[in-house]
Amino acid sequence: MTEEIFVRRTRIARPAAEVFAWHERPGALQRLSPPWENVTVESSDGGIRDGAVTRVRTRIGPFSLRWRVVHRDYLAGVQFRDVQEKGPFAQWDHTHAIEPDGGSACFLVDTIRYRLPLGIVGRTIAADWVRAKLARAFRWRHEVTKSDLELLRDRRGERPKTIVVAGASGLIGRVLIPLLQTQGYAVRRLVRREAAHADEIRWDPAKGELDATQLGTIDAVINLSGENVAGGRWTKRRRNEIIASRIDATRTLGAAIGRLGRIPEVWINASAIGIYGDRGDEVLNETSAAGSGFLAEVVRAWEAEALKLAPRATRLVMLRFGTVLTPAGGALGKLLPLFRLGLGGPIGNGRQWFSWIAIDDAVGAIAHALADERCRGSINVVAPHGVTNAGFTGSLAVALQRPAFVRFPEWALRAGFGEMAQETVLASARVEPTALMAAGYVFRFPKIEPALQHVLGRWA
């Protein structure tokens, strides 16, 4: 049977030992899972050393595939291999190699030897598709690895820091945790179910329940907890849930931290650009006045509760997130099925400003705020080049190579979603990241076209 060989090679401006160490940290496999892939790491025992076993489940359309791979040929600082023992391929042998290029750089080289199932039939049906799928995934993986490592702050000589994260299972939290882990932080997650892992702590923010003694010594707090504002029509009950989820989480976490003997160095609390309301073409930054509407009310109450925490942290940061772009969920995740069918287009008149942020920059801004003392108070987390709704939908159509002529009328959105539509997809907020840029953050994706290409794996 014919063996196929796939190779991807990328130069990274960091020492080989550092790049290899990055791959050994918890979260590396999750960090390297493309956002358009439906991948779940079911278990990973023993890291990447010889004999370690990783079990992964992935979905392709209606089909669910399970992989069991075992690691072999571990050579510290040089290479490791994972070999399929059970999975969809007739053979899968993946070598991860790190080749030094002087003392301050190296080449990351992924070599995969594989054979498709069903012999000549499998090759005829799927050979081109598999090659394209590998090229797409590994281009994304190498870009993420390179960016993460080259922007990695040098922490040699520092004491390892521990961070408590609330909202770890949300859209941002799922990407943030692996990033923090590969950056060398120890992470403790707050979960509402019974804690199943050593890094989990059970809490119930609605009841104000969190045992402070389980937190131990912590250096930072990241609170991302809150109900999804776009989860349905804003009934009276839904409004109360949206506000209460944010206030209860912030208050419960703050009370528990207040009972600790050691004050965290930094407290990062999520917020949103909804505080500015619908402002047309007005350019908005952190000094702009709050707007009107339900979302502005929610954010004002949320930030007011967070400000009560100032005495319980050396540094308080409130990150006002724009629309986070990832195919794994949120606004982009909801739009993709329609756009892939060629049924996408502008919303309303399309002239409303759309302040967005790529998922890698959303979590990158959090990591930057953790480490940089210049990050204090309210900070807008949006890309520096905002676009109108028509500009965004046009760029999305280009990335997917689909037409985008179907305009969604305002009346239909108001009829279906009421005030929620008026304050989200129909509202205009032209927000700038003034404070984040002043604090030295370097955006990976300042413009919409490269951002969509990256998160979708759709390069020209």
C-alpha positions as CSV (number, residue, x, y, z in Angstrom):
1,M,0.0,0.0,0.0
2,T,1.3,3.5,-0.9
3,E,2.7,5.6,1.9
4,E,2.0,9.3,1.8
5,I,4.4,11.9,3.3
6,F,3.5,15.4,4.5
7,V,6.1,17.9,5.7
8,R,5.7,21.4,7.2
9,R,8.8,23.4,8.2
10,T,8.8,26.8,9.9
11,R,11.5,29.0,11.4
12,I,10.8,30.3,14.9
13,A,12.9,33.1,16.4
14,R,13.3,31.4,19.8
15,P,15.8,28.8,21.1
16,A,15.2,25.2,20.3
17,A,15.0,24.2,24.0
18,E,12.3,26.8,24.6
19,V,10.2,25.6,21.6
20,F,10.5,22.0,22.7
21,A,9.5,23.0,26.3
22,W,6.4,24.7,24.9
23,H,5.2,21.4,23.4
24,E,5.7,19.6,26.7
25,R,3.5,21.9,28.7
26,P,-0.2,21.2,29.5
27,G,-2.6,22.7,27.0
28,A,-0.2,22.4,24.0
29,L,-2.4,19.9,22.2
30,Q,-5.6,22.0,22.8
31,R,-3.7,25.1,21.7
32,L,-2.9,23.4,18.4
33,S,-6.4,22.4,17.6
34,P,-7.7,24.6,14.7
35,P,-10.9,26.4,15.7
36,W,-12.8,25.1,12.6
37,E,-12.2,21.5,13.7
38,N,-14.6,19.8,16.1
39,V,-11.9,18.2,18.3
40,T,-12.1,17.0,21.9
41,V,-9.1,15.7,23.8
42,E,-10.7,12.9,25.9
43,S,-7.5,12.0,27.8
44,S,-3.8,12.7,27.6
45,D,-1.7,10.7,30.0
46,G,2.1,11.3,30.5
47,G,2.6,14.2,28.2
48,I,4.7,13.5,25.1
49,R,7.2,11.0,26.6
50,D,7.6,7.4,25.5
51,G,4.5,5.3,26.3
52,A,2.2,8.3,26.9
53,V,-1.3,7.8,25.3
54,T,-3.6,10.4,24.0
55,R,-7.2,9.8,23.1
56,V,-9.0,12.3,20.8
57,R,-12.5,12.5,19.3
58,T,-13.2,14.4,16.2
59,R,-16.3,15.0,14.2
60,I,-16.5,15.3,10.4
61,G,-20.1,16.2,9.5
62,P,-22.4,13.6,11.1
63,F,-19.5,11.2,11.7
64,S,-17.6,10.9,15.0
65,L,-14.0,9.5,14.8
66,R,-11.8,8.4,17.7
67,W,-8.1,8.3,17.7
68,R,-5.7,6.5,20.1
69,V,-2.1,7.5,19.6
70,V,1.0,6.5,21.6
71,H,4.1,8.6,21.9
72,R,7.5,7.1,21.0
73,D,11.2,8.1,20.4
74,Y,11.2,11.0,22.9
75,L,14.5,12.8,22.8
76,A,14.6,15.8,25.1
77,G,14.9,19.1,23.1
78,V,15.1,17.3,19.8
79,Q,12.0,15.3,18.8
80,F,9.0,13.1,19.8
81,R,6.6,11.0,17.7
82,D,3.0,10.0,18.0
83,V,1.8,6.8,16.3
84,Q,-1.8,5.8,15.7
85,E,-2.8,2.6,17.5
86,K,-6.5,3.1,16.7
87,G,-8.1,5.6,14.3
88,P,-9.3,6.4,10.8
89,F,-6.0,5.9,9.0
90,A,-4.4,2.6,7.9
91,Q,-1.1,4.1,9.2
92,W,-0.3,7.4,10.9
93,D,3.2,8.2,12.1
94,H,3.9,11.9,13.1
95,T,7.3,13.1,14.0
96,H,7.7,16.5,15.7
97,A,11.3,17.7,15.3
98,I,13.0,20.9,16.6
99,E,16.2,21.7,14.6
100,P,18.5,24.5,16.1
101,D,19.3,27.4,13.8
102,G,22.0,29.1,15.9
103,G,21.5,29.8,19.6
104,S,18.4,32.0,19.4
105,A,16.3,30.4,16.7
106,C,15.2,27.0,15.4
107,F,13.1,25.2,12.8
108,L,9.9,23.4,13.7
109,V,9.5,20.4,11.4
110,D,6.4,18.2,11.3
111,T,6.7,15.1,9.2
112,I,3.7,12.8,8.8
113,R,3.8,9.4,7.1
114,Y,0.4,8.0,6.6
115,R,-1.6,5.5,4.5
116,L,-5.3,5.9,3.8
117,P,-7.8,3.1,4.4
118,L,-9.4,1.0,1.7
119,G,-6.3,0.9,-0.5
120,I,-6.6,2.3,-4.0
121,V,-10.3,3.1,-3.4
122,G,-9.4,5.3,-0.4
123,R,-6.6,7.0,-2.3
124,T,-8.9,7.7,-5.2
125,I,-11.7,9.1,-3.1
126,A,-9.7,11.0,-0.4
127,A,-6.1,11.5,-1.2
128,D,-6.4,15.1,-2.4
129,W,-8.8,16.0,0.4
130,V,-6.5,14.7,3.1
131,R,-3.5,16.5,1.7
132,A,-5.4,19.8,1.5
133,K,-6.8,19.2,5.0
134,L,-3.2,18.6,6.4
135,A,-1.8,21.6,4.6
136,R,-4.6,23.8,6.0
137,A,-4.3,22.5,9.6
138,F,-0.5,22.6,9.8
139,R,-0.2,26.1,8.3
140,W,-2.5,27.3,11.1
141,R,-0.7,25.3,13.8
142,H,2.7,26.6,12.8
143,E,1.4,30.2,12.7
144,V,0.0,29.9,16.2
145,T,3.1,28.2,17.6
146,K,5.4,30.8,16.0
147,S,3.3,33.7,17.2
148,D,2.8,32.4,20.7
149,L,6.5,31.7,21.2
150,E,7.9,34.8,19.6
151,L,5.7,37.0,21.7
152,L,6.4,34.9,24.8
153,R,7.6,37.1,27.6
154,D,11.0,36.0,29.1
155,R,10.1,34.7,32.6
156,R,13.4,33.0,33.4
157,G,14.1,33.3,37.1
158,E,10.5,34.2,37.9
159,R,8.4,32.2,40.4
160,P,5.7,30.2,38.5
161,K,2.4,32.0,38.8
162,T,-1.0,30.6,39.6
163,I,-4.2,32.0,38.1
164,V,-7.8,31.4,38.9
165,V,-10.2,31.5,35.9
166,A,-14.0,31.8,36.1
167,G,-15.8,31.2,32.8
168,A,-13.2,28.8,31.6
169,S,-15.7,26.8,29.5
170,G,-16.9,29.8,27.5
171,L,-15.9,31.0,24.0
172,I,-12.9,32.9,25.2
173,G,-12.0,30.7,28.2
174,R,-11.6,27.5,26.1
175,V,-8.8,29.2,24.1
176,L,-7.4,31.2,27.0
177,I,-6.6,28.2,29.3
178,P,-4.3,26.4,26.8
179,L,-2.6,29.7,26.0
180,L,-1.9,30.4,29.6
181,Q,-0.7,26.9,30.3
182,T,1.7,26.9,27.4
183,Q,3.0,30.3,28.6
184,G,4.0,28.6,31.9
185,Y,1.1,29.6,34.2
186,A,-0.6,27.2,36.5
187,V,-4.4,27.5,36.1
188,R,-7.2,26.7,38.5
189,R,-10.7,26.6,36.9
190,L,-13.9,27.4,38.7
191,V,-16.6,24.9,37.6
192,R,-20.3,24.6,38.5
193,R,-20.4,20.8,38.4
194,E,-18.5,18.6,40.9
195,A,-14.8,19.1,40.4
196,A,-13.3,16.1,38.5
197,H,-9.7,17.2,38.1
198,A,-7.0,18.5,40.3
199,D,-7.0,22.0,38.7
200,E,-10.8,22.4,39.2
201,I,-12.7,24.1,42.1
202,R,-16.4,23.9,42.4
203,W,-18.5,27.0,42.9
204,D,-22.1,28.2,42.6
205,P,-22.1,32.0,42.0
206,A,-25.9,32.1,42.0
207,K,-25.8,30.9,45.6
208,G,-22.7,32.8,46.5
209,E,-20.8,29.6,47.2
210,L,-17.0,29.3,46.8
211,D,-14.7,27.9,49.5
212,A,-11.8,30.3,49.7
213,T,-9.6,27.6,51.4
214,Q,-9.6,25.7,48.1
215,L,-8.1,28.6,46.2
216,G,-4.8,28.4,48.0
217,T,-2.1,30.9,47.0
218,I,-3.0,32.7,43.8
219,D,-1.3,35.5,41.8
220,A,-4.1,36.6,39.5
221,V,-7.8,36.3,38.9
222,I,-9.5,36.3,35.5
223,N,-13.3,36.5,35.6
224,L,-15.0,35.8,32.3
225,S,-18.3,34.4,33.7
226,G,-21.6,35.6,32.4
227,E,-24.7,34.5,30.5
228,N,-24.6,34.9,26.7
229,V,-26.5,38.1,25.8
230,A,-27.3,36.7,22.4
231,G,-28.8,33.5,23.7
232,G,-32.4,34.5,22.9
233,R,-35.1,37.2,23.1
234,W,-34.6,39.6,26.1
235,T,-37.7,38.6,28.1
236,K,-37.9,40.1,31.6
237,R,-36.6,36.8,33.0
238,R,-33.8,36.7,30.5
239,R,-32.7,40.2,31.3
240,N,-32.5,39.4,35.0
241,E,-30.4,36.3,34.3
242,I,-28.0,38.3,32.1
243,I,-27.4,40.9,34.8
244,A,-27.5,38.5,37.8
245,S,-25.0,36.1,36.2
246,R,-22.4,38.9,36.0
247,I,-23.0,40.5,39.3
248,D,-23.3,37.2,41.2
249,A,-20.1,35.8,39.7
250,T,-18.1,38.9,40.4
251,R,-19.4,39.3,43.9
252,T,-18.9,35.6,44.8
253,L,-15.4,35.6,43.5
254,G,-14.6,38.9,45.2
255,A,-15.9,37.7,48.6
256,A,-13.8,34.6,48.4
257,I,-10.6,36.4,47.4
258,G,-11.3,38.9,50.2
259,R,-10.9,36.0,52.7
260,L,-7.5,35.1,51.5
261,G,-4.4,36.3,53.3
262,R,-2.5,37.2,50.2
263,I,-3.9,39.8,47.7
264,P,-3.6,38.8,44.0
265,E,-1.3,41.0,41.9
266,V,-3.9,41.5,39.2
267,W,-7.6,41.1,38.8
268,I,-8.9,40.9,35.2
269,N,-12.7,41.3,34.8
270,A,-14.5,40.8,31.5
271,S,-16.6,43.7,30.3
272,A,-18.0,44.7,26.9
273,I,-18.2,47.6,24.4
274,G,-22.0,47.4,24.8
275,I,-21.4,50.1,27.4
276,Y,-21.2,52.7,24.6
277,G,-24.6,51.9,23.1
278,D,-25.7,52.7,19.6
279,R,-23.5,55.7,18.6
280,G,-23.6,55.8,14.8
281,D,-20.3,57.0,13.3
282,E,-18.9,58.6,16.5
283,V,-15.4,57.4,17.3
284,L,-15.3,55.9,20.8
285,N,-12.5,55.1,23.2
286,E,-12.1,54.5,26.9
287,T,-12.8,58.1,27.8
288,S,-16.1,58.2,25.9
289,A,-19.3,58.5,28.0
290,A,-21.6,55.4,28.5
291,G,-24.5,55.1,26.1
292,S,-28.1,54.1,26.6
293,G,-30.0,50.8,26.3
294,F,-30.1,47.5,28.1
295,L,-26.5,46.4,27.2
296,A,-25.1,49.7,28.5
297,E,-27.0,49.2,31.7
298,V,-25.6,45.6,32.1
299,V,-22.0,46.7,31.6
300,R,-22.3,49.7,33.9
301,A,-23.6,47.4,36.7
302,W,-20.9,44.8,35.9
303,E,-18.1,47.3,36.0
304,A,-19.5,49.0,39.1
305,E,-19.4,45.6,40.9
306,A,-15.8,45.0,39.6
307,L,-14.7,48.4,40.9
308,K,-15.6,47.3,44.4
309,L,-12.7,44.7,44.0
310,A,-10.0,47.4,43.7
311,P,-8.9,47.0,47.3
312,R,-8.6,43.2,46.8
313,A,-6.1,43.4,43.9
314,T,-2.9,45.3,43.3
315,R,-4.1,46.1,39.8
316,L,-7.7,46.0,38.4
317,V,-8.3,45.6,34.6
318,M,-11.7,45.6,33.0
319,L,-11.5,44.4,29.4
320,R,-14.3,45.6,27.2
321,F,-14.5,43.0,24.5
322,G,-15.9,43.6,21.0
323,T,-17.4,40.8,18.9
324,V,-14.9,37.9,19.2
325,L,-14.4,36.1,15.9
326,T,-14.0,32.3,15.9
327,P,-15.9,29.6,13.9
328,A,-16.2,27.7,17.2
329,G,-19.1,29.9,18.3
330,G,-20.4,33.4,18.8
331,A,-21.5,35.6,15.9
332,L,-19.2,34.1,13.3
333,G,-20.2,30.6,14.3
334,K,-23.9,31.4,13.7
335,L,-23.3,33.2,10.4
336,L,-21.1,30.5,8.8
337,P,-23.8,28.0,7.8
338,L,-25.7,30.6,5.9
339,F,-22.7,32.1,4.2
340,R,-21.4,28.7,3.2
341,L,-24.7,28.1,1.4
342,G,-24.3,31.5,-0.4
343,L,-27.2,32.9,1.6
344,G,-25.2,35.6,3.5
345,G,-25.2,39.4,3.1
346,P,-25.3,42.7,5.0
347,I,-27.6,43.1,8.0
348,G,-30.0,46.1,7.7
349,N,-28.4,48.9,5.7
350,G,-25.0,47.5,6.4
351,R,-23.6,50.9,7.4
352,Q,-23.5,50.2,11.2
353,W,-19.9,49.9,12.6
354,F,-18.8,46.5,13.6
355,S,-16.0,46.4,16.3
356,W,-14.4,43.0,16.2
357,I,-11.5,41.1,17.6
358,A,-9.9,37.8,16.4
359,I,-10.0,35.1,19.1
360,D,-6.2,35.0,19.2
361,D,-6.0,38.7,19.9
362,A,-8.8,38.4,22.5
363,V,-6.8,35.9,24.5
364,G,-3.5,37.6,23.6
365,A,-4.8,40.8,25.2
366,I,-5.7,39.0,28.4
367,A,-2.2,37.5,28.6
368,H,-0.7,41.0,27.9
369,A,-2.9,42.5,30.7
370,L,-1.6,39.8,33.1
371,A,2.0,40.7,32.5
372,D,2.1,44.4,31.7
373,E,1.7,46.9,34.6
374,R,0.5,49.6,32.1
375,C,-2.8,47.7,31.8
376,R,-5.2,49.3,34.3
377,G,-8.8,50.3,34.5
378,S,-11.1,50.0,31.4
379,I,-9.5,48.8,28.2
380,N,-11.2,48.2,24.9
381,V,-10.4,44.9,23.3
382,V,-11.1,45.5,19.6
383,A,-9.0,45.5,16.5
384,P,-7.6,48.9,15.5
385,H,-9.3,48.7,12.1
386,G,-13.0,48.5,12.6
387,V,-15.3,47.8,9.6
388,T,-19.0,48.4,8.8
389,N,-21.3,45.4,8.7
390,A,-21.2,45.5,5.0
391,G,-17.4,45.5,5.0
392,F,-17.4,42.5,7.4
393,T,-20.0,40.4,5.5
394,G,-18.2,41.2,2.2
395,S,-14.8,40.1,3.6
396,L,-16.4,36.9,5.0
397,A,-17.9,36.1,1.6
398,V,-14.5,36.6,0.0
399,A,-12.8,34.3,2.5
400,L,-15.4,31.6,1.9
401,Q,-15.5,32.2,-1.8
402,R,-19.3,32.6,-1.7
403,P,-21.7,35.3,-2.9
404,A,-23.2,37.6,-0.3
405,F,-26.2,39.3,-1.9
406,V,-29.0,38.3,0.6
407,R,-29.7,41.3,2.7
408,F,-31.3,40.7,6.1
409,P,-34.0,43.4,6.6
410,E,-34.2,45.2,9.9
411,W,-37.9,44.6,10.3
412,A,-37.4,40.8,10.2
413,L,-34.6,40.9,12.8
414,R,-36.7,43.1,15.1
415,A,-39.7,40.8,14.6
416,G,-37.7,37.7,15.4
417,F,-35.4,39.0,18.2
418,G,-36.8,42.3,19.4
419,E,-34.6,44.6,21.4
420,M,-31.7,42.1,21.3
421,A,-31.4,42.6,17.5
422,Q,-31.6,46.4,17.8
423,E,-28.8,46.6,20.4
424,T,-26.5,43.9,18.9
425,V,-26.4,43.3,15.1
426,L,-28.3,46.6,14.2
427,A,-26.4,48.8,16.6
428,S,-23.3,50.9,15.5
429,A,-20.3,51.3,17.8
430,R,-17.0,52.5,16.2
431,V,-14.7,51.6,19.0
432,E,-10.9,52.1,19.1
433,P,-8.4,50.2,21.3
434,T,-6.6,53.3,22.5
435,A,-5.6,52.1,26.0
436,L,-4.5,48.6,24.8
437,M,-2.2,50.1,22.1
438,A,-0.8,52.6,24.6
439,A,0.0,49.6,26.8
440,G,2.2,48.2,24.0
441,Y,0.0,45.3,22.8
442,V,0.9,44.2,19.3
443,F,-2.1,42.9,17.3
444,R,-1.7,39.7,15.4
445,F,-4.6,40.5,13.2
446,P,-5.3,44.3,13.0
447,K,-7.3,44.0,9.8
448,I,-10.4,41.9,9.1
449,E,-9.3,40.0,5.9
450,P,-6.2,38.3,7.4
451,A,-8.2,37.6,10.6
452,L,-10.9,35.8,8.8
453,Q,-8.4,33.9,6.7
454,H,-6.6,32.7,9.8
455,V,-9.6,31.7,12.0
456,L,-11.3,29.9,9.0
457,G,-8.1,28.4,7.6
458,R,-9.0,30.0,4.2
459,W,-5.9,31.6,2.8
460,A,-5.8,33.1,-0.7
